[in-house]
């Protein structure tokens, strides 16, 4: 779901106890033990459009590339990956890089210089 910052902040407050906007939230469809019968719904990924665009501009990235990264990040959470420890973060980031490379998106963890006012990364999301 592509939502506005207000909705994402509300969801973050309600479900995570954090009264702030964030770029992506993942809500697992499966929380109990055991394997469900396939096919099943992994869950939902909710992205804050304004935050995604702002972060992309601040980081000198195309908004569509940043959006793709956050979708991949959110789906990995639904698949059980996390980044609470350094080892977990490294595993998750390696998977993100691999998936994004397959989509033609550059390594999101490289930090290019911030974009100038006429840069393509200032384009709005479709």
DSSP file (Angstrom, degrees, kcal/mol; ACC not computed):
  #  RESIDUE AA STRUCTURE BP1 BP2  ACC     N-H-->O    O-->H-N    N-H-->O    O-->H-N    TCO  KAPPA ALPHA  PHI   PSI    X-CA   Y-CA   Z-CA
    1    1 A X              0   0    0      0, 0.0    46,-3.1     0, 0.0     2,-0.7   0.000 360.0 360.0 360.0 132.0    0.0    0.0    0.0
    2    2 A X  E     +a   47   0A   0     44,-0.2     2,-0.2    46,-0.1    46,-0.2  -0.917 360.0 165.6-100.4 113.5    1.3    3.4   -0.9
    3    3 A X  E     -a   48   0A   0     44,-3.3    46,-3.2    -2,-0.7    47,-0.3  -0.639  37.2 -95.7-121.9 174.6   -0.1    5.8    1.8
    4    4 A X     >  -     0   0    0     44,-0.2     4,-2.1    -2,-0.2     3,-0.3  -0.524  39.7-105.7 -89.3 165.5    0.5    9.3    3.1
    5    5 A X  H  > S+     0   0    0      1,-0.2     4,-2.8     2,-0.2     5,-0.2   0.842 117.5  60.2 -58.2 -35.2    2.8   10.0    6.1
    6    6 A X  H  > S+     0   0    0      1,-0.2     4,-2.1     2,-0.2    -1,-0.2   0.930 107.7  43.2 -61.3 -46.2   -0.2   10.7    8.3
    7    7 A X  H  > S+     0   0    0     -3,-0.3     4,-2.6     2,-0.2    -1,-0.2   0.922 114.5  49.8 -66.2 -43.7   -1.6    7.2    7.8
    8    8 A X  H  X S+     0   0    0     -4,-2.1     4,-2.7     1,-0.2    -2,-0.2   0.896 110.3  51.0 -64.1 -38.9    1.8    5.5    8.3
    9    9 A X  H  X S+     0   0    0     -4,-2.8     4,-2.4    -5,-0.2    11,-0.3   0.917 110.3  49.9 -62.1 -42.7    2.4    7.5   11.4
   10   10 A X  H  X S+     0   0    0     -4,-2.1     4,-2.6    -5,-0.2    -2,-0.2   0.919 112.9  45.9 -62.1 -44.7   -1.0    6.5   12.8
   11   11 A X  H  X S+     0   0    0     -4,-2.6     4,-2.9     2,-0.2     5,-0.4   0.902 111.9  51.8 -65.0 -40.7   -0.3    2.8   12.0
   12   12 A X  H  X S+     0   0    0     -4,-2.7     4,-1.7    -5,-0.2     6,-1.7   0.893 112.8  45.6 -62.8 -40.2    3.2    3.1   13.5
   13   13 A X  H  X S+     0   0    0     -4,-2.4     4,-1.0     4,-0.3    -2,-0.2   0.933 117.0  44.0 -67.5 -46.6    1.7    4.5   16.7
   14   14 A X  H  < S+     0   0    0     -4,-2.6    -2,-0.2    -5,-0.2    -3,-0.2   0.906 127.0  26.0 -67.9 -43.1   -1.1    2.0   16.9
   15   15 A X  H  < S+     0   0    0     -4,-2.9    -3,-0.2    -5,-0.2    -1,-0.2   0.687 135.0  26.4-100.0 -19.8    0.9   -1.2   16.1
   16   16 A X  H  < S-     0   0    0     -4,-1.7    -3,-0.2    -5,-0.4    -2,-0.1   0.452  94.8-122.3-122.3  -4.1    4.5   -0.3   17.2
   17   17 A X  S  < S+     0   0    0     -4,-1.0     2,-0.6    -5,-0.4    -4,-0.3   0.733  71.5 126.8  69.4  22.0    4.0    2.3   19.9
   18   18 A X        -     0   0    0     -6,-1.7     2,-1.9     2,-0.1    -1,-0.2  -0.942  50.3-155.1-117.5 111.7    6.1    4.8   18.0
   19   19 A X        +     0   0    0     -2,-0.6     2,-0.3    -6,-0.1    -9,-0.1  -0.454  62.4  88.9 -87.1  66.1    4.4    8.2   17.3
   20   20 A X  S    S-     0   0    0     -2,-1.9     2,-0.1   -11,-0.3    -8,-0.1  -0.986  79.7-101.2-154.1 154.6    6.4    9.1   14.2
   21   21 A X        -     0   0    0     -2,-0.3     2,-0.3    -9,-0.1   -15,-0.1  -0.472  38.5-174.1 -73.5 153.2    6.3    8.6   10.5
   22   22 A X        -     0   0    0    -17,-0.2    26,-0.2    -2,-0.1    29,-0.2  -0.919  31.9-118.3-140.9 166.3    8.5    5.9    9.0
   23   23 A X  S    S+     0   0    0     -2,-0.3    25,-2.1     1,-0.2     2,-0.3   0.876  89.7   9.7 -80.0 -36.0    9.2    4.9    5.5
   24   24 A X  E     -B   47   0A   0     23,-0.2     2,-0.4    -3,-0.0    -1,-0.2  -0.999  55.3-170.4-148.1 141.3    7.9    1.4    5.5
   25   25 A X  E     -B   46   0A   0     21,-2.5    21,-3.0    -2,-0.3     2,-0.4  -0.984  10.0-156.3-127.0 142.5    5.9   -0.9    7.8
   26   26 A X  E     -B   45   0A   0     -2,-0.4     2,-0.6    19,-0.2    19,-0.2  -0.973   3.0-166.3-119.5 134.2    5.3   -4.7    7.3
   27   27 A X  E     -B   44   0A   0     17,-3.0    17,-2.4    -2,-0.4     2,-0.1  -0.938  20.1-137.1-121.8 106.9    2.4   -6.5    8.8
   28   28 A X  E     -B   43   0A   0     -2,-0.6    15,-0.3    15,-0.2    14,-0.1  -0.358   5.4-153.4 -66.1 137.0    2.8  -10.3    8.8
   29   29 A X  S    S+     0   0    0     13,-3.7     2,-0.5     1,-0.2    14,-0.2   0.659  86.2  54.3 -79.8 -17.5   -0.3  -12.3    7.7
   30   30 A X        +     0   0    0     12,-0.6    -1,-0.2    48,-0.1    -2,-0.1  -0.969  51.2 151.1-122.7 119.3    1.0  -15.2    9.8
   31   31 A X        +     0   0    0     -2,-0.5    -1,-0.1     2,-0.1     2,-0.1   0.530  51.6  82.1-120.1 -12.6    1.9  -14.8   13.4
   32   32 A X  S    S-     0   0    0      1,-0.1     2,-0.0     2,-0.0    -2,-0.0  -0.360  83.4 -89.0 -93.1 172.8    1.3  -18.2   14.8
   33   33 A X  S    S+     0   0    0     -2,-0.1    -1,-0.1     2,-0.1    -2,-0.1  -0.293  82.0  42.1 -74.4 162.6    3.4  -21.4   14.9
   34   34 A X  S    S-     0   0    0      2,-0.0     2,-0.5    -2,-0.0    -2,-0.0   0.051  88.5 -73.7  88.3 163.1    3.3  -24.0   12.2
   35   35 A X        -     0   0    0      3,-0.0     2,-0.1     1,-0.0     3,-0.1  -0.834  43.7-138.8 -97.8 127.2    3.2  -23.9    8.4
   36   36 A X        -     0   0    0     -2,-0.5     2,-0.3     1,-0.1     4,-0.1  -0.380  32.3 -91.7 -77.0 162.3   -0.1  -22.9    6.8
   37   37 A X        -     0   0    0      2,-0.1     2,-0.2    -2,-0.1    -1,-0.1  -0.558  64.4 -81.8 -71.1 137.1   -1.4  -24.6    3.7
   38   38 A X  S    S+     0   0    0     -2,-0.3     2,-0.1    -3,-0.1    -1,-0.1  -0.526 103.6  49.4 -82.8 154.7   -0.2  -22.8    0.5
   39   39 A X  S    S+     0   0    0     -2,-0.2     2,-0.3     1,-0.1    -2,-0.1   0.656  76.9 154.3 -78.3 155.7   -1.0  -20.5   -1.0
   40   40 A X        -     0   0    0     -2,-0.1     2,-0.5    -4,-0.1     3,-0.1  -0.967  48.1 -98.5-143.7 159.9   -1.3  -18.0    1.8
   41   41 A X        -     0   0    0     -2,-0.3   -12,-0.1     1,-0.2     3,-0.1  -0.674  22.6-159.4 -81.0 121.3   -1.0  -14.3    2.2
   42   42 A X        -     0   0    0     -2,-0.5   -13,-3.7     1,-0.3   -12,-0.6   0.902  49.2-105.2 -65.5 -40.6    2.4  -13.2    3.5
   43   43 A X  E     - B   0  28A   0    -15,-0.3     2,-0.4   -14,-0.2    -1,-0.3  -0.983  41.5 -53.7 147.2-158.0    1.0   -9.9    4.8
   44   44 A X  E     - B   0  27A   0    -17,-2.4   -17,-3.0    -2,-0.3     2,-0.5  -0.924  27.5-156.7-124.4 145.7    1.0   -6.2    3.9
   45   45 A X  E     - B   0  26A   0     -2,-0.4     2,-0.5   -19,-0.2   -19,-0.2  -0.992  14.2-166.6-119.1 125.5    3.7   -3.7    3.2
   46   46 A X  E     - B   0  25A   0    -21,-3.0   -21,-2.5    -2,-0.5     2,-0.4  -0.960   2.9-166.5-117.9 126.3    2.8    0.0    3.8
   47   47 A X  E     -aB   2  24A   0    -46,-3.1   -44,-3.3    -2,-0.5     2,-0.9  -0.903  20.1-133.1-115.7 140.7    4.9    2.8    2.4
   48   48 A X  E  >  -a    3   0A   0    -25,-2.1     4,-2.7    -2,-0.4   -44,-0.2  -0.817  17.3-158.9 -92.9 105.8    4.8    6.5    3.3
   49   49 A X  H  > S+     0   0    0    -46,-3.2     4,-2.5    -2,-0.9     5,-0.2   0.895  87.3  47.1 -54.9 -50.6    4.9    8.3    0.0
   50   50 A X  H  > S+     0   0    0    -47,-0.3     4,-2.6     1,-0.2    -1,-0.2   0.903 114.6  47.4 -62.4 -40.8    6.1   11.7    1.3
   51   51 A X  H  > S+     0   0    0      2,-0.2     4,-2.9     1,-0.2     5,-0.3   0.910 111.0  51.6 -66.4 -41.9    8.8   10.1    3.4
   52   52 A X  H  X S+     0   0    0     -4,-2.7     4,-2.2     2,-0.2    -2,-0.2   0.934 113.7  43.6 -60.6 -47.2   10.0    7.9    0.5
   53   53 A X  H  X S+     0   0    0     -4,-2.5     4,-2.3    -5,-0.2    -2,-0.2   0.922 115.0  49.0 -66.0 -44.3   10.3   10.9   -1.9
   54   54 A X  H  X S+     0   0    0     -4,-2.6     4,-2.6    -5,-0.2    -2,-0.2   0.934 112.7  47.2 -61.3 -47.1   12.0   13.1    0.7
   55   55 A X  H  X S+     0   0    0     -4,-2.9     4,-2.3     2,-0.2    -1,-0.2   0.910 110.4  53.0 -61.8 -42.0   14.5   10.4    1.6
   56   56 A X  H  X>S+     0   0    0     -4,-2.2     5,-2.9    -5,-0.3     4,-0.6   0.935 111.5  45.7 -59.3 -46.4   15.2    9.7   -2.0
   57   57 A X  H ><5S+     0   0    0     -4,-2.3    58,-1.0     1,-0.2     3,-0.9   0.923 113.1  49.7 -63.2 -44.5   15.9   13.4   -2.7
   58   58 A X  H 3<5S+     0   0    0     -4,-2.6    -1,-0.2     1,-0.2    -2,-0.2   0.835 116.0  43.4 -62.5 -32.9   18.1   13.6    0.5
   59   59 A X  H 3<5S-     0   0    0     -4,-2.3    53,-0.4    -5,-0.2    -1,-0.2   0.404 112.0-116.9 -95.6   1.4   20.1   10.5   -0.5
   60   60 A X  T <<5S+     0   0    0     -3,-0.9     2,-0.3    -4,-0.6    -3,-0.2   0.847  70.1 133.5  67.9  34.0   20.4   11.5   -4.2
   61   61 A X      < -     0   0    0     -5,-2.9     2,-0.3    -6,-0.2    -1,-0.2  -0.809  66.1-100.7-114.5 154.4   18.4    8.5   -5.4
   62   62 A X     >  -     0   0    0     -2,-0.3     4,-2.3     1,-0.1     3,-0.5  -0.582  32.4-130.0 -67.1 132.4   15.6    8.1   -7.9
   63   63 A X  H  > S+     0   0    0     58,-0.4     4,-2.7    60,-0.4     5,-0.2   0.872 108.2  54.8 -54.3 -38.1   12.4    7.9   -5.9
   64   64 A X  H  > S+     0   0    0      1,-0.2     4,-2.2     2,-0.2    -1,-0.2   0.883 108.5  48.4 -64.6 -36.9   11.3    4.8   -7.9
   65   65 A X  H  > S+     0   0    0     -3,-0.5     4,-2.3     2,-0.2    -2,-0.2   0.908 112.4  47.9 -67.9 -41.8   14.6    3.1   -6.9
   66   66 A X  H  X S+     0   0    0     -4,-2.3     4,-2.4     2,-0.2    -2,-0.2   0.908 111.4  51.2 -65.3 -40.5   14.2    4.0   -3.3
   67   67 A X  H  X S+     0   0    0     -4,-2.7     4,-2.2    -5,-0.2    -2,-0.2   0.926 109.1  50.7 -60.3 -45.3   10.6    2.8   -3.4
   68   68 A X  H  X S+     0   0    0     -4,-2.2     4,-2.4     1,-0.2    -2,-0.2   0.914 109.6  51.4 -59.6 -43.2   11.8   -0.5   -4.9
   69   69 A X  H  X S+     0   0    0     -4,-2.3     4,-2.8     1,-0.2    -1,-0.2   0.929 110.9  47.2 -59.6 -46.0   14.3   -0.9   -2.1
   70   70 A X  H  X S+     0   0    0     -4,-2.4     4,-2.6     2,-0.2    -1,-0.2   0.834 110.1  52.5 -69.7 -31.5   11.7   -0.3    0.6
   71   71 A X  H  X S+     0   0    0     -4,-2.2     4,-2.5     2,-0.2    -1,-0.2   0.942 112.2  45.8 -65.4 -46.3    9.3   -2.8   -1.0
   72   72 A X  H  X S+     0   0    0     -4,-2.4     4,-2.5     2,-0.2    -2,-0.2   0.931 113.0  50.7 -60.5 -45.4   12.0   -5.4   -1.1
   73   73 A X  H  X S+     0   0    0     -4,-2.8     4,-1.7     1,-0.2    -2,-0.2   0.928 111.9  47.2 -57.6 -47.4   12.9   -4.6    2.5
   74   74 A X  H  X S+     0   0    0     -4,-2.6     4,-1.7     1,-0.2    -1,-0.2   0.893 111.4  49.7 -63.5 -41.1    9.3   -4.9    3.7
   75   75 A X  H  X S+     0   0    0     -4,-2.5     4,-1.5     1,-0.2    -1,-0.2   0.888 106.6  55.9 -67.2 -38.6    8.8   -8.2    1.9
   76   76 A X  H  <>S+     0   0    0     -4,-2.5     5,-2.5     1,-0.2    -1,-0.2   0.892 105.1  53.1 -60.5 -37.5   11.9   -9.6    3.4
   77   77 A X  H ><5S+     0   0    0     -4,-1.7     3,-1.8     1,-0.2    -1,-0.2   0.925 106.6  52.2 -60.6 -42.4   10.5   -8.7    6.8
   78   78 A X  H 3<5S+     0   0    0     -4,-1.7    -1,-0.2     1,-0.3    -2,-0.2   0.794 105.4  55.8 -63.7 -26.5    7.3  -10.7    5.9
   79   79 A X  T 3<5S-     0   0    0     -4,-1.5    -1,-0.3    -5,-0.1    -2,-0.2   0.414 129.7 -96.0 -86.4   2.2    9.6  -13.6    5.0
   80   80 A X  T < 5S+     0   0    0     -3,-1.8    -3,-0.2     1,-0.3     2,-0.2   0.452  79.1 135.3 103.2   1.5   11.1  -13.6    8.5
   81   81 A X      < +     0   0    0     -5,-2.5    -1,-0.3    -6,-0.2     2,-0.3  -0.527  25.7 173.6 -82.4 152.1   14.2  -11.5    8.0
   82   82 A X        -     0   0    0     -2,-0.2    10,-0.3     6,-0.1     9,-0.1  -0.881  33.0-141.8-146.4 176.8   15.2   -8.8   10.5
   83   83 A X        +     0   0    0     -2,-0.3     6,-0.1     9,-0.1    -2,-0.0  -0.164  58.1 120.7-139.4  40.7   18.0   -6.4   11.3
   84   84 A X  S    S+     0   0    0      5,-0.0     2,-0.3     4,-0.0    -1,-0.1   0.784  77.6  38.4 -77.1 -28.2   18.1   -6.4   15.0
   85   85 A X  S  > S-     0   0    0      1,-0.1     4,-2.7    -3,-0.1     5,-0.2  -0.782  90.0-110.8-117.4 164.9   21.7   -7.6   15.2
   86   86 A X  H  > S+     0   0    0     -2,-0.3     4,-2.6     1,-0.2     5,-0.2   0.912 119.4  50.3 -59.9 -43.4   24.7   -6.8   12.9
   87   87 A X  H  > S+     0   0    0      2,-0.2     4,-2.2     1,-0.2    -1,-0.2   0.918 111.8  47.4 -62.7 -43.7   24.7  -10.3   11.5
   88   88 A X  H  > S+     0   0    0      1,-0.2     4,-2.7     2,-0.2    -2,-0.2   0.919 112.0  50.5 -62.2 -43.4   21.0  -10.1   10.7
   89   89 A X  H  X S+     0   0    0     -4,-2.7     4,-2.9     1,-0.2     5,-0.2   0.909 109.9  50.0 -62.8 -42.7   21.4   -6.7    9.1
   90   90 A X  H  X S+     0   0    0     -4,-2.6     4,-2.2     2,-0.2    -1,-0.2   0.914 112.1  47.8 -63.0 -42.8   24.3   -7.9    6.9
   91   91 A X  H  X S+     0   0    0     -4,-2.2     4,-2.0     2,-0.2    -2,-0.2   0.936 114.7  45.7 -61.7 -47.2   22.2  -10.9    5.8
   92   92 A X  H  X S+     0   0    0     -4,-2.7     4,-2.5   -10,-0.3    -2,-0.2   0.911 112.8  49.6 -65.4 -43.1   19.2   -8.8    5.0
   93   93 A X  H  X S+     0   0    0     -4,-2.9     4,-2.7     2,-0.2    -1,-0.2   0.884 108.9  52.9 -64.9 -38.4   21.2   -6.1    3.2
   94   94 A X  H  X S+     0   0    0     -4,-2.2     4,-2.1    -5,-0.2    -1,-0.2   0.913 111.0  47.0 -62.2 -42.3   22.9   -8.7    1.1
   95   95 A X  H  X S+     0   0    0     -4,-2.0     4,-2.7     2,-0.2     5,-0.3   0.911 111.2  51.5 -65.1 -42.3   19.6  -10.1    0.1
   96   96 A X  H  X S+     0   0    0     -4,-2.5     4,-2.8     1,-0.2     5,-0.3   0.937 110.1  49.2 -59.1 -46.8   18.3   -6.6   -0.7
   97   97 A X  H  X S+     0   0    0     -4,-2.7     4,-2.5     1,-0.2    -1,-0.2   0.916 112.2  48.7 -59.0 -43.7   21.3   -5.9   -2.9
   98   98 A X  H  X S+     0   0    0     -4,-2.1     4,-1.7     2,-0.2    -2,-0.2   0.931 114.2  44.0 -64.8 -46.7   20.8   -9.2   -4.8
   99   99 A X  H  X S+     0   0    0     -4,-2.7     4,-0.9     1,-0.2    -2,-0.2   0.937 115.6  48.2 -64.3 -45.9   17.1   -8.7   -5.4
  100  100 A X  H ><>S+     0   0    0     -4,-2.8     5,-3.1    -5,-0.3     3,-0.6   0.876 107.0  55.9 -64.7 -37.6   17.6   -5.1   -6.4
  101  101 A X  H ><5S+     0   0    0     -4,-2.5     3,-1.3    -5,-0.3    -1,-0.2   0.905 104.7  54.1 -60.2 -39.6   20.5   -5.9   -8.7
  102  102 A X  H 3<5S+     0   0    0     -4,-1.7    -1,-0.3     1,-0.3    -2,-0.2   0.741 109.3  48.6 -64.6 -22.5   18.1   -8.3  -10.5
  103  103 A X  T <<5S-     0   0    0     -4,-0.9    -1,-0.3    -3,-0.6    -2,-0.2   0.409 121.2-108.8 -95.1  -0.1   15.7   -5.4  -10.9
  104  104 A X  T < 5S+     0   0    0     -3,-1.3     2,-0.5    -4,-0.4    -3,-0.2   0.722  73.6 138.3  79.9  21.5   18.4   -3.1  -12.2
  105  105 A X      < -     0   0    0     -5,-3.1    -1,-0.3    -6,-0.1    -2,-0.2  -0.871  52.8-119.1-104.4 132.1   18.5   -1.0   -9.1
  106  106 A X        -     0   0    0     -2,-0.5     2,-0.2     1,-0.2    -1,-0.1  -0.149  47.6 -71.6 -64.3 160.4   21.9    0.1   -7.8
  107  107 A X    >   -     0   0    0      1,-0.2     3,-1.3     2,-0.1    -1,-0.2  -0.354  42.7-152.8 -53.0 115.8   23.1   -0.8   -4.3
  108  108 A X  T 3  S+     0   0    0      1,-0.3    -1,-0.2    -2,-0.2    -2,-0.1   0.636  89.0  64.3 -72.4 -11.9   21.0    1.3   -1.9
  109  109 A X  T 3  S+     0   0    0    -16,-0.1     2,-0.4     2,-0.1    -1,-0.3   0.483  78.1  95.5 -93.9  -2.5   23.7    1.3    0.7
  110  110 A X  S <  S-     0   0    0     -3,-1.3     2,-0.9     1,-0.0    -4,-0.0  -0.731  73.6-140.2 -80.3 137.7   26.1    3.3   -1.4
  111  111 A X        -     0   0    0     -2,-0.4     3,-0.1     3,-0.0   -51,-0.1  -0.785  20.0-170.8-107.7  92.8   25.8    6.9   -0.5
  112  112 A X        -     0   0    0     -2,-0.9     3,-0.1   -53,-0.4   -51,-0.1  -0.270  40.1 -81.8 -71.4 166.9   25.9    9.2   -3.5
  113  113 A X        -     0   0    0      1,-0.1    -1,-0.1   -53,-0.1     3,-0.1  -0.368  61.0 -87.0 -63.9 148.3   26.2   12.9   -3.2
  114  114 A X        -     0   0    0      1,-0.1   -56,-0.1    -3,-0.1    -1,-0.1  -0.252  53.2-102.0 -56.7 146.8   22.8   14.6   -2.6
  115  115 A X        -     0   0    0    -58,-1.0    -1,-0.1   -59,-0.2   -55,-0.1  -0.345  29.8-122.6 -72.9 149.4   21.0   15.5   -5.8
  116  116 A X    >   -     0   0    0     -3,-0.1     3,-1.7   -56,-0.1     6,-0.1  -0.343  37.0 -92.9 -81.9 172.3   20.9   19.0   -7.2
  117  117 A X  T 3  S+     0   0    0      1,-0.3    -1,-0.1    -2,-0.1    -2,-0.1   0.752 125.6  43.5 -61.8 -25.2   17.6   20.8   -7.9
  118  118 A X  T 3  S+     0   0    0      3,-0.0    -1,-0.3     4,-0.0     2,-0.0   0.339  85.7 125.8-102.4   9.2   17.5   19.7  -11.5
  119  119 A X    X   -     0   0    0     -3,-1.7     3,-1.8     1,-0.1     4,-0.1  -0.331  69.1-124.2 -67.9 146.2   18.4   16.1  -10.8
  120  120 A X  G >  S+     0   0    0      1,-0.3     3,-2.0     2,-0.2    -1,-0.1   0.754 106.6  73.7 -59.5 -23.5   16.2   13.3  -12.1
  121  121 A X  G 3  S+     0   0    0      1,-0.3   -58,-0.4   -59,-0.2    -1,-0.3   0.625  84.1  67.8 -69.5  -8.3   16.0   11.9   -8.6
  122  122 A X  G <  S+     0   0    0     -3,-1.8    -1,-0.3    -6,-0.1    -2,-0.2   0.473  75.3 116.8 -85.5  -2.2   13.7   14.9   -7.8
  123  123 A X  S <  S-     0   0    0     -3,-2.0   -60,-0.4    -4,-0.1     2,-0.1  -0.354  70.8-113.2 -65.4 145.8   11.0   13.4  -10.0
  124  124 A X        -     0   0    0      1,-0.1   -60,-0.1   -61,-0.1    -1,-0.1  -0.377  35.7 -95.0 -74.8 157.9    7.8   12.4   -8.2
  125  125 A X              0   0    0      1,-0.1    -1,-0.1   -62,-0.1   -72,-0.0  -0.416 360.0 360.0 -67.6 149.2    6.8    8.8   -7.9
  126  126 A X              0   0    0     -2,-0.1    -1,-0.1    -3,-0.1    -2,-0.0   0.519 360.0 360.0 -63.9 360.0    4.4    7.7  -10.6
